[in-house]
Structure formats: structure tokens, C-alpha cells
Amino acid sequence: TYDSEPIMATLKSSMETQRDQREVEPSSSLGKAFRYWLGHWQTLTQFLRVPGAPLDNNTAERALKLIIRQRKNSLFYATAHSAYVASLLTSLIATCTQAGVNAMAYLVALQEHRSAVFANPADWLPWTFQATLASR
């Protein structure tokens, strides 16, 4: 990202010059875009100052899409309880996916070791259950 710093500085300078010299109509789409960019410059260029900062928010967008789809689908369940259970399972499967865990293997392990899960739930989280199984 440090290679981007001179490019971004040039971009900012160019926008400021065009704005200041009135080369861009302030009420035009481009003028509004320049105003937005320059007004949010500190936030939009955070990736230049924070090592490892993502350049997009695709992960958050995917998570929101999952929630929105589940909310929409829950309208068609027969009871509120069945919608609640489906929401829990969706959340659990999404957590497994994010943790890089096979959701089916995880759910099977939870069922097979049900009493141990109730006794010590922290050992049976998606990111800890494999170590717990290996230690048995």
C-alpha cells in the first residue's frame, strides 16, 4: 500500500486544483464526487496508514447478505420457534465457514458429545472443538 501513497497524493492534488480553479462545476456529478472524496479523504485513505487494512468491505457485505436472506426466509416458517432454530443454525454454519471448519462435522461432533458440550461449552466452539476431540 505504500506504493499507493504518491498516486493518492497526486489524485488529491489534482482534485483540489480542478476544484480551486473551477474546472469542475461544483453541482455536477463530478464536482459532488470531488467534494465527497476530499471531505472524506482521511477515512478513504486509511489503508495508507494502517498496515493490513482491507481495501474493500466484501466480508461485511457477505455477512449482511446472509442476515438479510435469513430474515426474509424466516417469514415463511410455520412457527416463530422454527424461524428461531433456523436462524441459530444459519449463524452457526456461517461461524463455522468463517473459522474454516466443516459445519457438518462440527454439528455431528456436538451431537455425539452432547453431555461434554453442556459441561464445558468453551471447549466445543467451532474454533476449539477439533483440539478438544484430539485430546479425548
SERO-4910 file (N, C-alpha, C, O; in steps of 0.05 Angstrom, whole numbers):
BEGIN
 pado doro    nc1    nc2    nc3   cac1   cac2   cac3    cc1    cc2    cc3    oc1    oc2    oc3
  Thr    A     16    -24      0      0      0      0     17     25      0      8     47     -8
  Tyr    A     42     23      9     59     47      9     65     57    -19     71     81    -23
  Asp    A     64     39    -39     68     47    -66     44     65    -76     47     80    -95
  Ser    A     22     62    -62     -2     77    -69     -1    106    -59    -16    123    -70
  Glu    A     15    111    -40     15    138    -27     21    161    -47      6    180    -47
  Pro    A     42    159    -64     46    180    -83     23    183   -104     17    205   -112
  Ile    A     12    161   -111    -10    162   -130    -34    176   -118    -47    193   -130
  Met    A    -40    169    -93    -63    181    -79    -58    211    -74    -76    227    -76
  Ala    A    -33    219    -68    -26    247    -64    -30    262    -90    -40    285    -90
  Thr    A    -22    250   -112    -26    263   -138    -56    266   -144    -64    287   -154
  Leu    A    -71    246   -139   -100    247   -143   -113    269   -127   -129    285   -137
  Lys    A   -105    271   -101   -117    292    -84   -109    320    -94   -126    337    -96
  Ser    A    -84    323   -101    -75    349   -112    -90    356   -137    -98    379   -141
  Ser    A    -94    337   -155   -108    342   -180   -137    350   -174   -147    369   -187
  Met    A   -150    336   -156   -178    344   -150   -180    371   -138   -197    387   -145
  Glu    A   -161    377   -119   -161    404   -107   -156    426   -127   -169    447   -127
  Thr    A   -137    421   -145   -131    441   -166   -155    445   -184   -163    468   -189
  Gln    A   -168    424   -193   -191    427   -211   -214    441   -196   -228    457   -208
  Arg    A   -217    435   -170   -238    448   -155   -232    478   -151   -249    495   -155
  Asp    A   -207    484   -143   -200    511   -137   -200    529   -162   -206    553   -160
  Gln    A   -192    518   -184   -192    533   -209   -218    532   -224   -221    542   -247
  Arg    A   -238    521   -211   -266    519   -221   -267    506   -249   -282    513   -266
  Glu    A   -250    486   -252   -250    470   -277   -273    449   -277   -280    438   -297
  Val    A   -283    445   -253   -305    426   -249   -329    441   -237   -325    455   -217
  Glu    A   -352    438   -248   -376    451   -237   -383    438   -210   -387    413   -209
  Pro    A   -384    453   -189   -388    442   -162   -414    426   -159   -415    407   -144
  Ser    A   -435    433   -174   -461    419   -172   -463    395   -191   -483    381   -191
  Ser    A   -442    391   -208   -443    368   -226   -437    343   -211   -428    343   -188
  Ser    A   -442    320   -224   -436    294   -212   -406    292   -204   -400    283   -183
  Leu    A   -389    301   -222   -360    301   -216   -353    319   -194   -337    312   -176
  Gly    A   -365    343   -193   -360    362   -171   -369    351   -145   -355    354   -124
  Lys    A   -392    338   -144   -402    325   -120   -383    302   -111   -378    299    -87
  Ala    A   -373    287   -131   -355    265   -124   -329    276   -113   -319    265    -93
  Phe    A   -319    298   -124   -294    310   -114   -299    320    -85   -282    316    -67
  Arg    A   -322    333    -80   -328    343    -54   -329    320    -34   -319    322    -12
  Tyr    A   -342    298    -41   -343    275    -24   -315    264    -18   -308    260      5
  Trp    A   -300    259    -39   -273    248    -36   -256    266    -18   -243    256      1
  Leu    A   -255    292    -24   -239    310     -8   -249    313     20   -233    316     39
  Gly    A   -275    312     24   -287    315     51   -282    290     68   -282    292     92
  His    A   -279    267     55   -274    242     70   -246    231     65   -242    207     68
  Trp    A   -228    247     57   -201    238     49   -188    222     71   -176    201     66
  Gln    A   -189    231     96   -176    217    118   -186    189    121   -170    170    124
  Thr    A   -212    185    119   -224    158    121   -218    141     97   -212    118     99
  Leu    A   -221    153     73   -218    138     48   -190    129     43   -185    110     28
  Thr    A   -171    142     56   -142    135     52   -131    122     77   -106    121     80
  Gln    A   -147    111     94   -139     98    118   -120     75    112   -101     69    128
  Phe    A   -124     62     90   -107     39     82    -78     47     79    -60     30     80
  Leu    A    -72     73     75    -45     83     72    -31     84     99     -6     82    101
  Arg    A    -46     86    121    -35     90    148    -37     65    165    -22     63    185
  Val    A    -55     47    159    -60     23    176    -51     -1    161    -64    -10    141
  Pro    A    -29    -13    169    -19    -37    155    -40    -60    156    -52    -66    177
  Gly    A    -44    -72    133    -63    -94    132    -92    -86    129   -110   -103    128
  Ala    A    -98    -60    129   -126    -51    126   -137    -60     99   -124    -56     79
  Pro    A   -161    -72     99   -172    -81     73   -180    -58     56   -188    -37     66
  Leu    A   -179    -62     30   -187    -41     11   -216    -42      5   -226    -24     -9
  Asp    A   -230    -63     14   -259    -65      9   -272    -75     34   -259    -82     54
  Asn    A   -298    -77     33   -314    -87     56   -330   -111     47   -352   -115     57
  Asn    A   -319   -127     29   -334   -150     19   -341   -170     41   -363   -182     39
  Thr    A   -324   -174     60   -331   -192     82   -356   -183     97   -373   -199    103
  Ala    A   -357   -157    103   -380   -147    117   -405   -148     99   -427   -154    109
  Glu    A   -402   -143     74   -424   -144     55   -436   -173     54   -460   -176     54
  Arg    A   -418   -192     53   -427   -220     52   -442   -228     78   -462   -241     77
  Ala    A   -432   -219    100   -445   -224    126   -472   -212    127   -491   -224    136
  Leu    A   -475   -187    118   -501   -174    118   -520   -188     99   -544   -190    105
  Lys    A   -510   -197     76   -527   -210     57   -539   -236     69   -563   -242     65
  Leu    A   -523   -250     84   -532   -275     97   -554   -268    117   -575   -282    118
  Ile    A   -551   -247    133   -571   -239    153   -597   -231    139   -618   -238    148
  Ile    A   -594   -215    118   -618   -206    104   -633   -229     91   -658   -230     92
  Arg    A   -619   -248     79   -632   -271     67   -646   -288     88   -668   -297     84
  Gln    A   -633   -291    112   -645   -307    133   -670   -293    143   -691   -306    149
  Arg    A   -669   -267    146   -693   -252    156   -716   -255    137   -739   -260    145
  Lys    A   -710   -253    111   -731   -256     90   -742   -285     91   -767   -288     90
  Asn    A   -725   -305     92   -734   -333     92   -750   -339    117   -768   -356    116
  Ser    A   -744   -327    140   -757   -334    165   -787   -326    164   -802   -336    180
  Leu    A   -795   -309    146   -823   -302    143   -840   -326    135   -865   -326    138
  Phe    A   -828   -346    123   -842   -369    112   -842   -394    129   -851   -415    121
  Tyr    A   -830   -392    153   -831   -415    171   -858   -417    185   -872   -397    188
  Ala    A   -865   -441    192   -892   -446    203   -895   -433    231   -917   -423    237
  Thr    A   -874   -432    247   -877   -421    274   -853   -402    279   -833   -403    265
  Ala    A   -856   -386    299   -834   -369    308   -810   -385    318   -787   -378    314
  His    A   -817   -408    331   -795   -425    341   -779   -437    318   -754   -438    320
  Ser    A   -792   -446    297   -777   -457    275   -760   -436    261   -737   -442    252
  Ala    A   -769   -411    260   -753   -389    248   -729   -384    266   -707   -378    257
  Tyr    A   -733   -385    293   -711   -381    312   -690   -403    309   -666   -397    308
  Val    A   -698   -428    307   -680   -450    303   -664   -447    277   -640   -451    277
  Ala    A   -678   -440    256   -664   -436    230   -644   -414    232   -623   -415    220
  Ser    A   -651   -392    246   -632   -370    249   -608   -379    265   -585   -371    258
  Leu    A   -612   -394    285   -589   -405    301   -571   -422    284   -546   -419    284
  Leu    A   -583   -440    268   -567   -457    251   -552   -441    230   -529   -447    224
  Thr    A   -565   -422    218   -552   -405    198   -528   -391    210   -507   -390    198
  Ser    A   -532   -380    234   -510   -366    247   -487   -385    254   -463   -378    250
  Leu    A   -494   -409    263   -473   -429    269   -458   -438    244   -433   -440    245
  Ile    A   -472   -442    223   -459   -450    198   -441   -428    187   -419   -433    178
  Ala    A   -450   -403    189   -434   -380    180   -409   -378    197   -388   -371    187
  Thr    A   -412   -382    223   -389   -381    241   -369   -403    234   -344   -398    234
  Cys    A   -379   -427    228   -361   -449    220   -346   -441    195   -322   -446    192
  Thr    A   -360   -431    175   -348   -423    150   -326   -403    154   -305   -405    143
  Gln    A   -332   -383    171   -312   -362    177   -288   -373    191   -266   -363    187
  Ala    A   -292   -393    208   -270   -405    223   -256   -427    207   -236   -438    216
  Gly    A   -265   -433    183   -253   -453    166   -258   -482    175   -242   -499    172
  Val    A   -281   -485    187   -289   -511    199   -312   -523    182   -330   -509    174
  Asn    A   -311   -549    178   -333   -563    165   -357   -563    183   -357   -576    204
  Ala    A   -378   -549    175   -402   -546    192   -415   -572    199   -424   -576    221
  Met    A   -416   -590    179   -429   -616    184   -414   -632    205   -425   -644    223
  Ala    A   -387   -633    202   -371   -648    221   -374   -635    249   -375   -650    269
  Tyr    A   -375   -609    250   -379   -595    276   -405   -603    289   -406   -609    313
  Leu    A   -427   -601    274   -454   -607    285   -455   -637    294   -468   -643    314
  Val    A   -443   -654    279   -443   -683    286   -427   -686    312   -436   -701    330
  Ala    A   -404   -673    315   -388   -675    339   -404   -664    363   -403   -676    385
  Leu    A   -419   -643    359   -435   -632    381   -456   -652    391   -460   -656    415
  Gln    A   -468   -666    372   -488   -686    379   -476   -710    392   -487   -721    411
  Glu    A   -453   -719    382   -440   -743    393   -429   -738    421   -427   -757    436
  His    A   -423   -714    427   -411   -707    453   -428   -687    469   -419   -669    482
  Arg    A   -454   -691    467   -474   -673    478   -469   -667    507   -470   -643    515
  Ser    A   -464   -687    524   -461   -682    552   -435   -666    558   -435   -649    576
  Ala    A   -414   -671    543   -389   -656    546   -393   -627    537   -382   -609    549
  Val    A   -409   -623    517   -415   -596    507   -429   -580    529   -422   -557    534
  Phe    A   -449   -592    542   -463   -579    564   -445   -574    588   -448   -553    601
  Ala    A   -427   -592    593   -409   -590    616   -388   -568    612   -382   -553    631
  Asn    A   -378   -565    588   -357   -545    583   -360   -533    555   -345   -541    537
  Pro    A   -379   -515    550   -384   -504    524   -360   -491    510   -358   -493    485
  Ala    A   -343   -479    525   -320   -465    513   -301   -484    498   -288   -476    479
  Asp    A   -301   -509    506   -284   -529    492   -297   -537    465   -283   -550    449
  Trp    A   -321   -530    461   -336   -540    437   -344   -518    418   -363   -521    403
  Leu    A   -330   -496    419   -335   -474    400   -323   -483    373   -305   -500    372
  Pro    A   -333   -472    351   -323   -481    325   -292   -480    322   -281   -497    308
  Trp    A   -279   -461    335   -250   -458    332   -235   -473    354   -210   -473    353
  Thr    A   -249   -487    372   -235   -502    393   -242   -532    393   -228   -548    406
  Phe    A   -264   -539    380   -274   -567    383   -255   -588    372   -254   -610    383
  Gln    A   -239   -582    351   -221   -601    340   -199   -608    360   -191   -632    362
  Ala    A   -189   -589    373   -168   -593    394   -180   -610    417   -167   -627    428
  Thr    A   -205   -604    424   -219   -619    445   -222   -648    437   -218   -666    453
  Leu    A   -230   -653    412   -233   -680    402   -206   -695    402   -205   -718    410
  Ala    A   -186   -681    394   -159   -694    393   -149   -701    421   -133   -720    424
  Ser    A   -157   -686    441   -147   -691    468   -163   -713    482   -156   -721    505
  Arg    A   -184   -723    470   -200   -744    483   -189   -771    477   -201   -791    486
***
